[in-house]
């Protein structure tokens, strides 16, 4: 069965403070599964942490630069809906609005 091409597999979200932006990519593999890759472009002070919270997956927390996240495997027809929880070194917490990267059948 041919693998359908990926449509609209990218999102960019401006983040507060020194976090920069979140660049999110839905990546299509030739093996019938997708993955999510998210990188935060900023470099907050040491002691900050970021958590990727995605519906249907365990939360992933990064406690040092570079703040990069990968979720794999993910069904091609299932939407990816996630938020980022950002905590600065001084304890301020911000959570982003949900970001959605659609699956093929949506």
N, CA, C and O atoms as a MOPAC input file, in Angstrom:
PM7 MOZYME 1SCF
protein

 N      0.83900 1    -1.17500 1     0.00000 1
 C      0.00000 1     0.00000 1     0.00000 1
 C      0.88700 1     1.24200 1     0.00000 1
 O      1.79400 1     1.35700 1     0.82500 1
 N      0.63000 1     2.17500 1    -0.92400 1
 C      1.43300 1     3.40100 1    -0.93200 1
 C      1.18400 1     4.24100 1     0.32400 1
 O      0.07100 1     4.29500 1     0.84700 1
 N      2.22100 1     4.87400 1     0.77700 1
 C      2.12000 1     5.74200 1     1.94700 1
 C      1.70400 1     7.12900 1     1.46700 1
 O      2.35900 1     7.70300 1     0.59700 1
 N      0.60800 1     7.68100 1     2.03000 1
 C      0.13900 1     8.99300 1     1.57700 1
 C      1.12800 1    10.09800 1     1.96800 1
 O      1.74100 1    10.03700 1     3.03300 1
 N      1.27800 1    11.09700 1     1.10900 1
 C      2.17400 1    12.20200 1     1.45500 1
 C      1.63900 1    12.98400 1     2.65100 1
 O      0.43100 1    13.05900 1     2.87300 1
 N      2.54300 1    13.55000 1     3.39800 1
 C      2.18900 1    14.32100 1     4.57600 1
 C      1.72700 1    15.71000 1     4.15800 1
 O      2.36100 1    16.35800 1     3.32500 1
 N      0.62300 1    16.16400 1     4.73800 1
 C      0.09800 1    17.50500 1     4.48500 1
 C      0.18900 1    18.33600 1     5.75900 1
 O     -0.13300 1    17.84500 1     6.84100 1
 N      0.62000 1    19.58300 1     5.64300 1
 C      0.64000 1    20.50700 1     6.78600 1
 C      1.31700 1    19.90000 1     8.01400 1
 O      0.71700 1    19.84800 1     9.08800 1
 N      2.53800 1    19.45000 1     7.86800 1
 C      3.24900 1    18.76800 1     8.93300 1
 C      4.16100 1    19.66300 1     9.75800 1
 O      5.12000 1    19.17000 1    10.35200 1
 N      3.89200 1    20.96500 1     9.81300 1
 C      4.77900 1    21.87400 1    10.53800 1
 C      3.98000 1    22.93900 1    11.26900 1
 O      2.94100 1    23.39000 1    10.78800 1
 N      4.48000 1    23.34100 1    12.45100 1
 C      3.87400 1    24.44400 1    13.21000 1
 C      4.98300 1    25.20400 1    13.91900 1
 O      6.01200 1    24.63600 1    14.28400 1
 N      4.75500 1    26.49600 1    14.10500 1
 C      5.69800 1    27.35000 1    14.81200 1
 C      4.91400 1    28.16700 1    15.83300 1
 O      3.88400 1    28.75800 1    15.50800 1
 N      5.41300 1    28.19800 1    17.08100 1
 C      4.71900 1    28.89800 1    18.16200 1
 C      5.71500 1    29.80300 1    18.87900 1
 O      6.76200 1    29.34600 1    19.33800 1
 N      5.37800 1    31.10200 1    18.97300 1
 C      6.22200 1    32.02600 1    19.72700 1
 C      6.03800 1    31.75200 1    21.20600 1
 O      4.91200 1    31.63300 1    21.69000 1
 N      7.14700 1    31.65300 1    21.92100 1
 C      7.12200 1    31.34700 1    23.34300 1
 C      7.53500 1    32.57300 1    24.15300 1
 O      8.17700 1    33.47400 1    23.61300 1
 N      7.18000 1    32.62400 1    25.43400 1
 C      7.51400 1    33.79200 1    26.25600 1
 C      8.99000 1    33.82300 1    26.65900 1
 O      9.68900 1    32.81100 1    26.62600 1
 N      9.43000 1    35.00900 1    27.03500 1
 C     10.76600 1    35.17600 1    27.59900 1
 C     11.88400 1    34.67700 1    26.71700 1
 O     11.89000 1    34.90400 1    25.50700 1
 N     12.83400 1    33.99200 1    27.33500 1
 C     14.02600 1    33.50200 1    26.63700 1
 C     13.82500 1    32.16000 1    25.94200 1
 O     14.79200 1    31.55700 1    25.47600 1
 N     12.58000 1    31.68400 1    25.86500 1
 C     12.32900 1    30.37100 1    25.27200 1
 C     12.37700 1    30.38700 1    23.74600 1
 O     12.51100 1    29.32500 1    23.13800 1
 N     12.27200 1    31.54800 1    23.10900 1
 C     12.32500 1    31.61700 1    21.64500 1
 C     11.02400 1    31.17300 1    21.01300 1
 O      9.95300 1    31.66000 1    21.37300 1
 N     11.11600 1    30.24800 1    20.07100 1
 C      9.93400 1    29.66800 1    19.43600 1
 C      9.99900 1    28.15300 1    19.54600 1
 O     11.07000 1    27.57000 1    19.71400 1
 N      8.83700 1    27.53100 1    19.44700 1
 C      8.75200 1    26.07400 1    19.35700 1
 C      8.52700 1    25.75400 1    17.88600 1
 O      7.55200 1    26.20800 1    17.28800 1
 N      9.42100 1    24.98200 1    17.31500 1
 C      9.29500 1    24.52600 1    15.92700 1
 C      8.92300 1    23.05000 1    15.98600 1
 O      9.69200 1    22.22700 1    16.48300 1
 N      7.73000 1    22.71800 1    15.47100 1
 C      7.21600 1    21.35100 1    15.53500 1
 C      7.10500 1    20.77600 1    14.13100 1
 O      6.65100 1    21.44700 1    13.20400 1
 N      7.52300 1    19.53400 1    13.98800 1
 C      7.50200 1    18.84800 1    12.69100 1
 C      6.89200 1    17.46600 1    12.85600 1
 O      7.30800 1    16.68300 1    13.71100 1
 N      5.90500 1    17.18200 1    12.02800 1
 C      5.38900 1    15.81700 1    11.92500 1
 C      6.17900 1    15.17800 1    10.78800 1
 O      6.16800 1    15.67200 1     9.66000 1
 N      6.85700 1    14.08800 1    11.08800 1
 C      7.75000 1    13.46700 1    10.11000 1
 C      7.16900 1    12.11800 1     9.69700 1
 O      6.81000 1    11.29600 1    10.53900 1
 N      7.08500 1    11.91200 1     8.39700 1
 C      6.52800 1    10.67700 1     7.83800 1
 C      7.67100 1     9.72200 1     7.50300 1
 O      8.57700 1    10.06600 1     6.74400 1
 N      7.62000 1     8.53400 1     8.06900 1
 C      8.65000 1     7.54000 1     7.75100 1
 C      8.15100 1     6.62500 1     6.63600 1
 O      6.95000 1     6.56200 1     6.37400 1
 N      9.05500 1     5.92700 1     5.98900 1
 C      8.61800 1     4.97700 1     4.95800 1
 C      8.09100 1     3.67200 1     5.54200 1
 O      7.78500 1     2.74600 1     4.79100 1
 N      7.97900 1     3.57900 1     6.86100 1
 C      7.57000 1     2.34800 1     7.53000 1
 C      6.12400 1     2.39100 1     8.01600 1
 O      5.69600 1     1.51500 1     8.76700 1
 N      5.36700 1     3.41000 1     7.58800 1
 C      3.95100 1     3.48100 1     7.93200 1
 C      3.64700 1     4.11100 1     9.27700 1
 O      2.52800 1     3.98900 1     9.77600 1
 N      4.61000 1     4.77500 1     9.86400 1
 C      4.42000 1     5.46600 1    11.14000 1
 C      4.97000 1     6.88100 1    11.02100 1
 O      5.85700 1     7.15200 1    10.21200 1
 N      4.42700 1     7.77900 1    11.84300 1
 C      4.92600 1     9.14900 1    11.90600 1
 C      5.64700 1     9.36800 1    13.22000 1
 O      5.53800 1     8.56600 1    14.14700 1
 N      6.38300 1    10.46500 1    13.28900 1
 C      6.98200 1    10.89200 1    14.54600 1
 C      6.78800 1    12.39200 1    14.68600 1
 O      6.57200 1    13.10100 1    13.70300 1
 N      6.87000 1    12.85700 1    15.90600 1
 C      6.80000 1    14.27800 1    16.20400 1
 C      8.17000 1    14.70900 1    16.70500 1
 O      8.74100 1    14.08600 1    17.60000 1
 N      8.69200 1    15.77800 1    16.12100 1
 C      9.94200 1    16.37000 1    16.58500 1
 C      9.65600 1    17.82700 1    16.91800 1
 O      9.12400 1    18.56100 1    16.08600 1
 N     10.00500 1    18.24900 1    18.12800 1
 C      9.81300 1    19.63100 1    18.56700 1
 C     11.13800 1    20.13400 1    19.12000 1
 O     11.77900 1    19.46300 1    19.92800 1
 N     11.54100 1    21.31800 1    18.67800 1
 C     12.74200 1    21.96200 1    19.20300 1
 C     12.38500 1    23.37700 1    19.63900 1
 O     11.65700 1    24.08600 1    18.94300 1
 N     12.90100 1    23.78100 1    20.79400 1
 C     12.72400 1    25.14700 1    21.28300 1
 C     13.98200 1    25.91900 1    20.91900 1
 O     15.08900 1    25.48500 1    21.23800 1
 N     13.82300 1    27.06100 1    20.25300 1
 C     14.98000 1    27.77800 1    19.70900 1
 C     15.70900 1    28.64400 1    20.72400 1
 O     16.84600 1    29.04800 1    20.48300 1
 N     15.07700 1    28.93800 1    21.85600 1
 C     15.70600 1    29.80300 1    22.85200 1
 C     16.62200 1    29.04600 1    23.79000 1
 O     16.72400 1    27.81900 1    23.75800 1
 N     17.28200 1    29.82600 1    24.62400 1
 C     18.18500 1    29.23200 1    25.61800 1
 C     17.99200 1    29.95000 1    26.95100 1
 O     18.73600 1    30.87600 1    27.27500 1
 N     16.98200 1    29.51700 1    27.73300 1
 C     16.74600 1    30.14900 1    29.02700 1
 C     17.87300 1    29.82800 1    30.00600 1
 O     18.71700 1    28.97000 1    29.74600 1
 N     17.87000 1    30.53000 1    31.12600 1
 C     18.89500 1    30.34800 1    32.15100 1
 C     18.91600 1    28.90600 1    32.65800 1
 O     17.89800 1    28.21400 1    32.63700 1
 N     20.07900 1    28.46800 1    33.11000 1
 C     20.23200 1    27.12800 1    33.68400 1
 C     19.20500 1    26.94000 1    34.80200 1
 O     18.91400 1    27.86800 1    35.55600 1
 N     18.66800 1    25.73400 1    34.89400 1
 C     17.66000 1    25.43300 1    35.90400 1
 C     16.24700 1    25.44400 1    35.36200 1
 O     15.30900 1    25.05600 1    36.05900 1
 N     16.08600 1    25.89000 1    34.10800 1
 C     14.76000 1    25.87600 1    33.48000 1
 C     14.43800 1    24.45900 1    33.01200 1
 O     15.33700 1    23.64000 1    32.82100 1
 N     13.14500 1    24.17900 1    32.82900 1
 C     12.75300 1    22.88400 1    32.27000 1
 C     11.51400 1    23.04600 1    31.40800 1
 O     10.67400 1    23.91400 1    31.64600 1
 N     11.42500 1    22.18900 1    30.40300 1
 C     10.28900 1    22.20100 1    29.48400 1
 C      9.70700 1    20.79300 1    29.40700 1
 O     10.44500 1    19.80800 1    29.36500 1
 N      8.37400 1    20.70600 1    29.38900 1
 C      7.69700 1    19.41700 1    29.30300 1
 C      6.74800 1    19.42600 1    28.11400 1
 O      5.91300 1    20.32100 1    27.97900 1
 N      6.88200 1    18.42300 1    27.25500 1
 C      5.96300 1    18.21300 1    26.14200 1
 C      4.88100 1    17.27800 1    26.63800 1
 O      5.17100 1    16.17100 1    27.09300 1
 N      3.61900 1    17.72000 1    26.55300 1
 C      2.46900 1    16.92700 1    26.97000 1
 C      1.61800 1    16.66500 1    25.73900 1
 O      0.99800 1    17.58600 1    25.20800 1
 N      1.58000 1    15.41500 1    25.27700 1
 C      0.84000 1    15.08400 1    24.06700 1
 C     -0.24900 1    14.08200 1    24.39400 1
 O     -0.00800 1    13.08100 1    25.06900 1
 N     -1.46000 1    14.36300 1    23.90400 1
 C     -2.58200 1    13.44400 1    24.10600 1
 C     -2.20100 1    12.06700 1    23.58000 1
 O     -1.84800 1    11.92400 1    22.40900 1
 N     -2.27000 1    11.05200 1    24.44100 1
 C     -1.97900 1     9.68800 1    24.02700 1
 C     -0.53900 1     9.26000 1    24.22600 1
 O     -0.17900 1     8.14200 1    23.85900 1
 N      0.30000 1    10.12200 1    24.79900 1
 C      1.70900 1     9.77600 1    25.04200 1
 C      2.10400 1    10.23500 1    26.43900 1
 O      1.48900 1    11.14100 1    27.00200 1
 N      3.12200 1     9.61000 1    26.98600 1
 C      3.63200 1    10.03800 1    28.28200 1
 C      4.31900 1    11.38900 1    28.14300 1
 O      4.94800 1    11.64800 1    27.11700 1
 N      4.21700 1    12.26400 1    29.15300 1
 C      4.92000 1    13.54400 1    29.11200 1
 C      6.43500 1    13.31700 1    29.04400 1
 O      6.96100 1    12.35200 1    29.59800 1
 N      7.11300 1    14.22700 1    28.35600 1
 C      8.57100 1    14.16900 1    28.23400 1
 C      9.12300 1    15.49300 1    28.74600 1
 O      8.72100 1    16.55800 1    28.27600 1
 N     10.04600 1    15.43200 1    29.70900 1
 C     10.62500 1    16.64100 1    30.29600 1
 C     12.10300 1    16.73100 1    29.95900 1
 O     12.84500 1    15.75600 1    30.08200 1
 N     12.51800 1    17.91700 1    29.53100 1
 C     13.93200 1    18.20900 1    29.27600 1
 C     14.35400 1    19.26800 1    30.28500 1
 O     13.66500 1    20.27300 1    30.46200 1
 N     15.49300 1    19.04200 1    30.95200 1
 C     15.93600 1    19.93500 1    32.01700 1
 C     17.19400 1    20.71000 1    31.66900 1
 O     17.78200 1    21.36300 1    32.53100 1
 N     17.61100 1    20.64300 1    30.41000 1
 C     18.76800 1    21.42500 1    29.98800 1
 C     18.75300 1    21.62500 1    28.48200 1
 O     18.09700 1    20.89000 1    27.74500 1
 N     19.48100 1    22.62300 1    28.05000 1
 C     19.62700 1    22.94700 1    26.63300 1
 C     20.43800 1    21.86000 1    25.95200 1
 O     21.39800 1    21.38000 1    26.55500 1
 N     20.11800 1    21.44300 1    24.74500 1
 C     19.01500 1    21.90800 1    23.89600 1
 C     17.69800 1    21.23600 1    24.28100 1
 O     17.66800 1    20.06600 1    24.66400 1
 N     16.62400 1    21.99300 1    24.17200 1
 C     15.29800 1    21.48500 1    24.49800 1
 C     14.68500 1    20.89200 1    23.22800 1
 O     14.08700 1    21.59900 1    22.41800 1
 N     14.84900 1    19.57500 1    23.07600 1
 C     14.35300 1    18.85100 1    21.90300 1
 C     13.53100 1    17.65300 1    22.37300 1
 O     13.85500 1    17.00600 1    23.36800 1
 N     12.45900 1    17.37800 1    21.63200 1
 C     11.54700 1    16.29300 1    21.98900 1
 C     11.24400 1    15.45600 1    20.74700 1
 O     11.11900 1    15.99100 1    19.64500 1
 N     11.12700 1    14.14300 1    20.93100 1
 C     10.71600 1    13.25200 1    19.85000 1
 C      9.71800 1    12.24600 1    20.40900 1
 O      9.93700 1    11.65000 1    21.46300 1
 N      8.62300 1    12.06900 1    19.68600 1
 C      7.63200 1    11.03200 1    20.00500 1
 C      7.54800 1    10.12400 1    18.78300 1
 O      7.29300 1    10.60300 1    17.67800 1
 N      7.75700 1     8.83500 1    18.96100 1
 C      7.68700 1     7.84900 1    17.88000 1
 C      7.37000 1     6.50200 1    18.51700 1
 O      7.86400 1     6.22500 1    19.61000 1
 N      6.58900 1     5.67700 1    17.89800 1
 C      5.84500 1     5.81200 1    16.64900 1
 C      4.47000 1     6.42100 1    16.89300 1
 O      3.97300 1     6.42900 1    18.01900 1
 N      3.87000 1     6.92400 1    15.83700 1
 C      2.54000 1     7.52000 1    15.88500 1
 C      1.81500 1     7.15000 1    14.60000 1
 O      2.38400 1     7.24700 1    13.51200 1
 N      0.55800 1     6.72500 1    14.72100 1
 C     -0.22100 1     6.33100 1    13.53200 1
 C     -0.38600 1     7.51500 1    12.58200 1
 O     -0.62300 1     8.64300 1    13.01500 1
 N     -0.25800 1     7.24500 1    11.28500 1
 C     -0.34300 1     8.30400 1    10.27100 1
 C     -1.69700 1     9.00200 1    10.26600 1
 O     -1.77700 1    10.18600 1     9.93800 1
 N     -2.76100 1     8.28800 1    10.62400 1
 C     -4.09900 1     8.88100 1    10.55600 1
 C     -4.55600 1     9.49200 1    11.88100 1
 O     -5.71000 1     9.90200 1    12.00000 1
 N     -3.67900 1     9.56000 1    12.86900 1
 C     -4.04200 1    10.07000 1    14.19400 1
 C     -3.47100 1    11.48000 1    14.37600 1
 O     -2.29500 1    11.71900 1    14.10000 1
 N     -4.31400 1    12.41300 1    14.84300 1
 C     -3.82300 1    13.76600 1    15.05300 1
 C     -2.81200 1    13.80000 1    16.19200 1
 O     -2.85500 1    12.98600 1    17.11400 1
 N     -1.90600 1    14.76200 1    16.10200 1
 C     -0.94200 1    15.02900 1    17.16500 1
 C     -1.38000 1    16.32700 1    17.82900 1
 O     -1.35700 1    17.38600 1    17.20300 1
 N     -1.77900 1    16.24800 1    19.09200 1
 C     -2.21200 1    17.43200 1    19.83000 1
 C     -1.34000 1    17.53000 1    21.07600 1
 O     -1.33100 1    16.61900 1    21.90400 1
 N     -0.60700 1    18.63300 1    21.21000 1
 C      0.30700 1    18.75300 1    22.33500 1
 C      0.36300 1    20.17300 1    22.86600 1
 O     -0.01000 1    21.13000 1    22.18800 1
 N      0.84100 1    20.28300 1    24.10400 1
 C      1.13400 1    21.56300 1    24.73500 1
 C      2.55300 1    21.48400 1    25.29100 1
 O      3.12400 1    20.40500 1    25.44700 1
 N      3.09600 1    22.64800 1    25.58000 1
 C      4.39500 1    22.73400 1    26.24400 1
 C      4.20400 1    23.42900 1    27.58600 1
 O      3.54900 1    24.46700 1    27.67400 1
 N      4.77500 1    22.85200 1    28.61100 1
 C      4.77800 1    23.45400 1    29.94800 1
 C      6.20200 1    23.92000 1    30.19600 1
 O      7.12900 1    23.11200 1    30.24600 1
 N      6.37100 1    25.23000 1    30.35100 1
 C      7.69000 1    25.84300 1    30.47100 1
 C      7.87100 1    26.37800 1    31.88300 1
 O      7.03300 1    27.13200 1    32.38000 1
 N      8.95300 1    25.99300 1    32.52100 1
 C      9.22800 1    26.44400 1    33.88900 1
 C     10.61100 1    27.09300 1    33.90500 1
 O     11.61000 1    26.45200 1    33.57900 1
 N     10.65700 1    28.36200 1    34.28700 1
 C     11.92800 1    29.07400 1    34.36200 1
 C     12.68400 1    28.67900 1    35.62900 1
 O     12.12600 1    28.04400 1    36.52400 1
 N     13.94900 1    29.06100 1    35.69400 1
 C     14.79000 1    28.73500 1    36.84900 1
 C     14.23100 1    29.32200 1    38.14400 1
 O     14.45400 1    28.77400 1    39.22400 1
 N     13.50200 1    30.44300 1    38.03500 1
 C     12.93500 1    31.05700 1    39.25000 1
 C     11.52600 1    30.55200 1    39.56500 1
 O     10.86000 1    31.09300 1    40.44900 1
 N     11.06500 1    29.51800 1    38.84800 1
 C      9.80100 1    28.86200 1    39.17100 1
 C      8.56500 1    29.33900 1    38.44200 1
 O      7.47800 1    28.81600 1    38.68900 1
 N      8.68500 1    30.32500 1    37.54000 1
 C      7.51400 1    30.77400 1    36.77200 1
 C      7.12300 1    29.70300 1    35.75700 1
 O      7.96900 1    29.18300 1    35.02900 1
 N      5.82700 1    29.38100 1    35.71700 1
 C      5.32900 1    28.33000 1    34.82300 1
 C      4.37300 1    28.92800 1    33.80400 1
 O      3.48700 1    29.70900 1    34.15000 1
 N      4.56100 1    28.55400 1    32.54900 1
 C      3.68100 1    28.94500 1    31.45200 1
 C      3.31700 1    27.69000 1    30.67900 1
 O      4.15800 1    26.81400 1    30.47600 1
 N      2.05800 1    27.60200 1    30.24600 1
 C      1.65400 1    26.50000 1    29.38900 1
 C      1.10000 1    27.07000 1    28.09200 1
 O      0.29300 1    28.00000 1    28.10800 1
 N      1.53400 1    26.51300 1    26.97700 1
 C      1.09200 1    27.00100 1    25.67500 1
 C     -0.33100 1    26.53700 1    25.37700 1
 O     -0.84400 1    25.60500 1    25.99700 1
 N     -0.94300 1    27.20000 1    24.42900 1
 C     -2.20300 1    26.72200 1    23.87900 1
 C     -1.91800 1    25.42000 1    23.12800 1
 O     -0.78900 1    25.21100 1    22.68400 1
 N     -2.90900 1    24.54200 1    22.97400 1
 C     -2.67100 1    23.30100 1    22.24100 1
 C     -2.26500 1    23.56400 1    20.78400 1
 O     -2.77400 1    24.47200 1    20.12600 1
 N     -1.34500 1    22.74700 1    20.31900 1
 C     -0.91200 1    22.75100 1    18.92700 1
 C     -1.39500 1    21.44000 1    18.32800 1
 O     -1.25000 1    20.38700 1    18.94900 1
 N     -1.97000 1    21.48900 1    17.12100 1
 C     -2.50100 1    20.27500 1    16.48800 1
 C     -1.88100 1    20.11700 1    15.10900 1
 O     -1.92900 1    21.03000 1    14.28500 1
 N     -1.30300 1    18.95700 1    14.87000 1
 C     -0.85600 1    18.55500 1    13.54500 1
 C     -1.75000 1    17.39000 1    13.13400 1
 O     -1.70800 1    16.32400 1    13.74800 1
 N     -2.54800 1    17.59200 1    12.10600 1
 C     -3.57700 1    16.60800 1    11.72400 1
 C     -2.99600 1    15.35900 1    11.11700 1
 O     -1.91700 1    15.36500 1    10.52500 1
 N     -3.75600 1    14.26900 1    11.28500 1
 C     -3.42600 1    13.01900 1    10.61500 1
 C     -4.01100 1    13.01600 1     9.21900 1
 O     -4.69400 1    13.96200 1     8.82600 1
 N     -3.74700 1    11.95500 1     8.46400 1
 C     -4.15800 1    11.87600 1     7.06100 1
 C     -5.65700 1    11.82500 1     6.84100 1
 O     -6.15100 1    12.36300 1     5.85000 1
 N     -6.38800 1    11.19400 1     7.73900 1
 C     -7.81700 1    10.98200 1     7.50600 1
 C     -8.67100 1    12.00400 1     8.21700 1
 O     -9.84400 1    11.74400 1     8.48400 1
 N     -8.11300 1    13.16300 1     8.53100 1
 C     -8.88400 1    14.16700 1     9.28700 1
 C     -9.11100 1    15.39500 1     8.45500 1
 O     -9.73800 1    16.34700 1     8.91800 1

